[in-house]
Amino acid sequence: MGVTTGRRKSKRVSTARSKLHIASLVAMDDRDSDDDSEFPAAIPIPDEDDEVSESGDDDKAECEEDDDNEDDDDEEGAGSQESQGDDSSVVEKRKRACSVDTEDVLEIDSDTEEEVPAPKKTKKNPVTITYTASFLAPLEKGKKAPASRTPMKTDLIYMTNDEPFDTLKAQILVRIAAVYAPDKLNFDDYNVSFTVPRLVKDAIGLDAQSYTHLLKNAQKMDDPAVKILIDPKPDRLPTCNN
């Protein structure tokens, strides 16, 4: 834009000089024809530097306008970037809010206003239960059981509360084999029941379902203890090992 304007102004300077040159020649002819006539006043010739200066001022003004436009564009761009930055910060805050909803909420200390991590759940150590197994002497068929029967033998079994029922059952069978020495070792050939001191007074048959009830009550004690009674069924008399 500035280059085109400079070229046009240069052409105007050349045209003006040509006209001035023609006017000077005409004036010289008139002076020759009439010596008494006054020499025409000198017509000022426009200085090229002045024209260039004027064109430079115009170009400078145009450049300043362009710079102003660029500054406006830069300000608009900066404003759009700031708005984009604000939008991104809003999105980030929303993401954080969503993450708080899906994750565990932390407690805030009212004094320091700092996040307090939630207390970790500590795994409890297994509790050892003392089982006192009492083995009753088998009764002959047709005989009525006496009011009180003294165990023929007792034994202790130590197990933790995290052991399954099958482990306790296996420990009882090992002791049955040692006490009664049956030809066939079968848990169902015996009436096996349990009581928990001060908590379960009436004997309950021991199986996989009642084992959960046993553990629940035994763990309420400072020193968990359970009494187990093993009584051979009359129709399945084992051979006693005295």
C-alpha positions as CSV (number, residue, x, y, z in Angstrom):
1,M,0.0,0.0,0.0
2,G,2.8,2.4,0.9
3,V,4.9,1.4,-2.1
4,T,2.0,2.2,-4.5
5,T,1.4,5.6,-3.0
6,G,5.1,6.5,-3.3
7,R,5.2,5.6,-7.0
8,R,2.1,7.8,-7.8
9,K,3.7,10.7,-6.0
10,S,7.0,10.3,-7.9
11,K,5.0,10.4,-11.2
12,R,3.3,13.7,-10.1
13,V,6.8,15.2,-9.4
14,S,8.0,14.3,-12.9
15,T,4.9,15.8,-14.5
16,A,5.3,19.0,-12.5
17,R,8.9,19.4,-13.5
18,S,8.1,19.0,-17.2
19,K,5.4,21.7,-16.9
20,L,7.9,24.0,-15.2
21,H,10.5,23.4,-17.8
22,I,8.1,24.3,-20.6
23,A,7.0,27.4,-18.7
24,S,10.7,28.5,-18.3
25,L,11.3,28.1,-22.1
26,V,8.2,30.2,-22.9
27,A,9.4,32.9,-20.5
28,M,12.8,33.0,-22.1
29,D,11.3,33.5,-25.5
30,D,9.2,36.4,-24.2
31,R,12.3,38.0,-22.6
32,D,14.1,37.8,-25.9
33,S,11.2,39.4,-27.7
34,D,10.8,42.1,-25.1
35,D,14.0,43.0,-23.3
36,D,12.1,45.6,-21.2
37,S,9.7,43.1,-19.8
38,E,10.4,41.8,-16.4
39,F,11.6,38.3,-16.0
40,P,8.8,36.2,-14.8
41,A,8.9,35.4,-11.2
42,A,10.7,32.2,-10.5
43,I,8.3,29.4,-10.1
44,P,9.4,27.2,-7.2
45,I,10.2,23.7,-8.1
46,P,9.0,21.3,-5.7
47,D,11.9,19.6,-3.9
48,E,12.0,15.8,-4.3
49,D,13.0,15.5,-0.7
50,D,9.9,17.3,0.4
51,E,7.7,15.0,-1.7
52,V,9.5,12.0,-0.4
53,S,9.2,13.4,3.1
54,E,5.4,13.9,2.6
55,S,5.1,10.4,1.1
56,G,7.1,9.1,4.0
57,D,4.8,10.8,6.5
58,D,1.8,9.3,4.7
59,D,3.5,5.9,4.8
60,K,4.4,6.4,8.4
61,A,0.8,7.3,9.2
62,E,-0.5,4.2,7.3
63,C,2.1,2.0,9.2
64,E,0.9,3.5,12.5
65,E,-2.7,2.6,11.5
66,D,-1.6,-0.9,10.6
67,D,0.3,-1.2,13.9
68,D,-2.8,0.0,15.8
69,N,-4.9,-2.6,14.0
70,E,-2.3,-5.3,14.8
71,D,-2.3,-4.1,18.5
72,D,-6.1,-4.4,18.5
73,D,-5.9,-7.9,17.0
74,D,-3.2,-8.8,19.6
75,E,-5.5,-7.5,22.4
76,E,-8.4,-9.5,21.0
77,G,-6.2,-12.6,20.7
78,A,-4.9,-12.1,24.3
79,G,-8.5,-11.7,25.5
80,S,-9.6,-14.9,23.7
81,Q,-6.6,-16.7,25.2
82,E,-7.5,-15.4,28.7
83,S,-11.1,-16.5,28.1
84,Q,-9.8,-19.9,27.0
85,G,-7.6,-20.1,30.1
86,D,-10.6,-19.2,32.2
87,D,-12.6,-21.9,30.5
88,S,-9.9,-24.5,31.0
89,S,-9.6,-23.6,34.7
90,V,-13.4,-24.1,35.0
91,V,-13.2,-27.5,33.3
92,E,-10.3,-28.5,35.6
93,K,-12.3,-27.5,38.7
94,R,-15.3,-29.5,37.5
95,K,-13.0,-32.5,37.0
96,R,-11.7,-32.1,40.5
97,A,-15.3,-31.9,41.8
98,C,-16.2,-35.1,39.9
99,S,-13.2,-36.9,41.3
100,V,-14.2,-35.9,44.8
101,D,-17.6,-37.4,44.2
102,T,-16.2,-40.7,43.0
103,E,-13.4,-41.0,45.5
104,D,-13.3,-41.1,49.3
105,V,-14.0,-37.7,50.8
106,L,-11.2,-36.5,53.0
107,E,-11.8,-34.7,56.3
108,I,-10.8,-31.1,56.6
109,D,-9.1,-29.8,59.7
110,S,-11.0,-26.7,60.9
111,D,-7.9,-25.2,62.4
112,T,-5.4,-25.6,59.6
113,E,-7.9,-26.1,56.8
114,E,-5.8,-29.0,55.5
115,E,-7.0,-32.3,54.3
116,V,-6.8,-35.1,56.9
117,P,-6.4,-38.5,55.3
118,A,-9.0,-41.0,56.3
119,P,-7.8,-43.5,58.9
120,K,-6.6,-46.8,57.4
121,K,-8.5,-49.9,58.4
122,T,-6.1,-52.1,60.3
123,K,-6.5,-55.8,59.9
124,K,-7.2,-57.6,63.2
125,N,-4.8,-60.3,64.3
126,P,-6.3,-63.8,64.5
127,V,-7.6,-64.9,67.9
128,T,-6.6,-68.2,69.3
129,I,-9.4,-70.4,70.6
130,T,-8.8,-73.2,73.0
131,Y,-11.1,-76.2,72.4
132,T,-11.5,-78.8,75.2
133,A,-12.5,-82.0,73.6
134,S,-14.2,-84.6,75.9
135,F,-14.6,-88.1,74.7
136,L,-17.5,-90.2,76.4
137,A,-17.4,-93.9,76.7
138,P,-19.6,-95.7,74.2
139,L,-22.9,-97.2,75.4
140,E,-24.1,-100.6,74.7
141,K,-27.3,-101.0,72.7
142,G,-30.4,-101.0,74.8
143,K,-28.8,-99.4,77.8
144,K,-30.1,-96.1,79.1
145,A,-27.5,-93.4,79.4
146,P,-26.9,-92.3,83.0
147,A,-27.7,-88.8,84.2
148,S,-24.1,-87.9,84.3
149,R,-21.3,-89.4,82.4
150,T,-17.6,-88.9,83.1
151,P,-15.5,-88.4,80.0
152,M,-13.1,-91.2,79.4
153,K,-10.6,-88.8,78.0
154,T,-10.1,-85.1,77.3
155,D,-7.7,-83.3,74.9
156,L,-7.0,-79.8,73.9
157,I,-7.1,-78.3,70.4
158,Y,-5.7,-74.9,69.7
159,M,-6.9,-73.1,66.6
160,T,-7.3,-69.5,65.4
161,N,-10.6,-68.0,64.5
162,D,-9.7,-67.6,60.8
163,E,-9.5,-71.4,60.3
164,P,-12.3,-73.1,58.4
165,F,-14.6,-75.7,59.9
166,D,-13.0,-78.5,57.9
167,T,-9.7,-77.9,59.8
168,L,-11.5,-78.3,63.2
169,K,-13.3,-81.4,61.9
170,A,-10.0,-82.9,60.8
171,Q,-8.4,-82.2,64.3
172,I,-11.4,-83.9,66.0
173,L,-11.2,-87.0,63.7
174,V,-7.5,-87.4,64.5
175,R,-8.3,-87.5,68.2
176,I,-11.3,-89.9,67.6
177,A,-9.0,-92.3,65.8
178,A,-6.6,-92.1,68.8
179,V,-9.3,-92.6,71.5
180,Y,-11.7,-95.1,69.9
181,A,-9.6,-96.7,67.2
182,P,-12.6,-97.4,65.0
183,D,-12.4,-99.7,62.0
184,K,-13.8,-96.9,59.8
185,L,-13.3,-93.3,60.6
186,N,-16.5,-91.4,60.0
187,F,-17.5,-88.1,61.6
188,D,-21.2,-89.0,61.3
189,D,-20.7,-92.0,63.6
190,Y,-20.5,-89.6,66.6
191,N,-22.7,-87.0,68.2
192,V,-20.4,-84.0,68.3
193,S,-21.7,-80.9,70.2
194,F,-20.3,-77.7,71.7
195,T,-20.9,-75.2,74.4
196,V,-19.4,-71.8,75.1
197,P,-18.9,-70.9,78.8
198,R,-21.4,-68.2,80.0
199,L,-22.6,-67.6,76.4
200,V,-23.9,-70.9,74.9
201,K,-25.1,-73.1,77.8
202,D,-27.2,-75.6,75.8
203,A,-25.2,-78.0,73.7
204,I,-25.5,-77.4,69.9
205,G,-24.6,-79.9,67.3
206,L,-21.3,-79.0,65.6
207,D,-21.4,-78.6,61.8
208,A,-20.4,-76.1,59.2
209,Q,-23.4,-73.8,59.9
210,S,-23.2,-73.8,63.7
211,Y,-19.4,-73.3,63.5
212,T,-20.1,-69.6,62.6
213,H,-22.2,-69.2,65.7
214,L,-19.5,-70.8,67.7
215,L,-16.8,-68.3,66.5
216,K,-19.1,-65.3,67.0
217,N,-19.6,-66.2,70.7
218,A,-16.1,-67.4,71.4
219,Q,-14.6,-64.1,70.2
220,K,-16.6,-62.1,72.8
221,M,-14.4,-63.6,75.5
222,D,-11.1,-62.3,76.7
223,D,-9.7,-65.8,76.5
224,P,-11.8,-67.6,73.9
225,A,-12.7,-71.1,75.0
226,V,-15.1,-73.8,73.7
227,K,-16.1,-77.2,75.1
228,I,-16.6,-80.0,72.6
229,L,-18.3,-83.2,73.6
230,I,-17.9,-86.4,71.5
231,D,-20.3,-89.2,72.1
232,P,-20.3,-92.4,70.0
233,K,-23.7,-93.3,68.6
234,P,-25.0,-96.6,70.1
235,D,-25.7,-98.3,66.8
236,R,-22.2,-97.6,65.6
237,L,-20.1,-98.8,68.5
238,P,-16.4,-98.4,68.0
239,T,-13.7,-100.4,69.6
240,C,-12.3,-98.5,72.5
241,N,-8.6,-98.1,72.8
242,N,-7.9,-97.8,76.6
